[in-house]
Amino acid sequence: MTNLERLRQEVNRMDAEVVRILQERAEITRRIGAEKGKTGVAVRDPAREAEVMARVKAMNAGRLPEPLLESVYRRIFEMCIEVQKEERS
């Protein structure tokens, strides 16, 4: 096995972990949506999104270009908002 193949296997393993973590986040988000639905709280919370984004950017330590990291998290927010909307349907 070449070094390239080993590195690709490592990426494949990491992809599986990323998907598992996103699924776990979606399940927690579903439960958050259910709680919001009980109290009439809006699905979208811009203040919470800004808080999460600031925390994520602080964890970055410059390893990823900030605009790309922000783009990934905006997509994660959208995914979670859709999950919460489905919970309310």
N, C-alpha and C positions, 0 to 999 in steps of 0.2 A: 504494500500500500504506500502510495506517495504521500509526501507531506501535504500536498494540496487536498488529497482525498481525506486525510485525517482532519484537516481543518474544516472541510465541508461537513464531515460527520459531526464535528463539534457544533457547527452552526445548526445542523438539523436537530441535534439534541436541544439546543437553546430555543429553536423555534417551537418545539413541543412544549417547553416550559413556558414560553411567552403565551401560547394559546391557552394552556392550563390556567395561568394567572389571569388572563383576560376573561375566561369563563367564570372563574371565582369572583372577579370584580363585578361581572355582570349579575351574578346571583346576589351578591350583597346589594348592588344597585337596585335590583328587583325588589328586595325587601325594604330598601329605603323608599322606593316608589310607593309601596303599600302603606308605609307609615305616613308619608306625605298625603296620600289619598284619604286617610282617616281624619286628617286635620285640615284638609283643604289647602295645603301648602302647594305653591306652584312647582311644576316639574323642574323648570330651569331656574338656577340660582347663580346669577352672575358673580355675586360676592364670593360664593363658595368656589366657583371656577377660578377666580382670580387668586384666591388663597392657595388652591391646589397648584396652580401654575407657578406661583412664586416659590412654593416649597420645592417643586420639581426642578425648577431652574437653579435653585440654590444647591441641590444635590448633584447637579451636572458636573461641576468641577472642570468645565471647559472641554470635556472629552468629545462632546457632540456639539455640532453647530446649533446654537440656541434657536434660530428660526425653525430648524428641522425638528428639534425636540418639541417645540411649541406646536408645530403642525401635527405631530403624532398625538399629542395630548388633546388637541382640539377634536381630532377624530375619535379618540377614546371618549371624550365628553359626549359627542354626538351619539355614539353607540349606547352609552349609558342612558341618555335622554330617551332614546327609542325604547330601550328596555323598560324604563319607567312608564312611558306612555302605554306600552302594551299591558303593563300591570294594571293600569287604570281602566283598560277596555273591558 
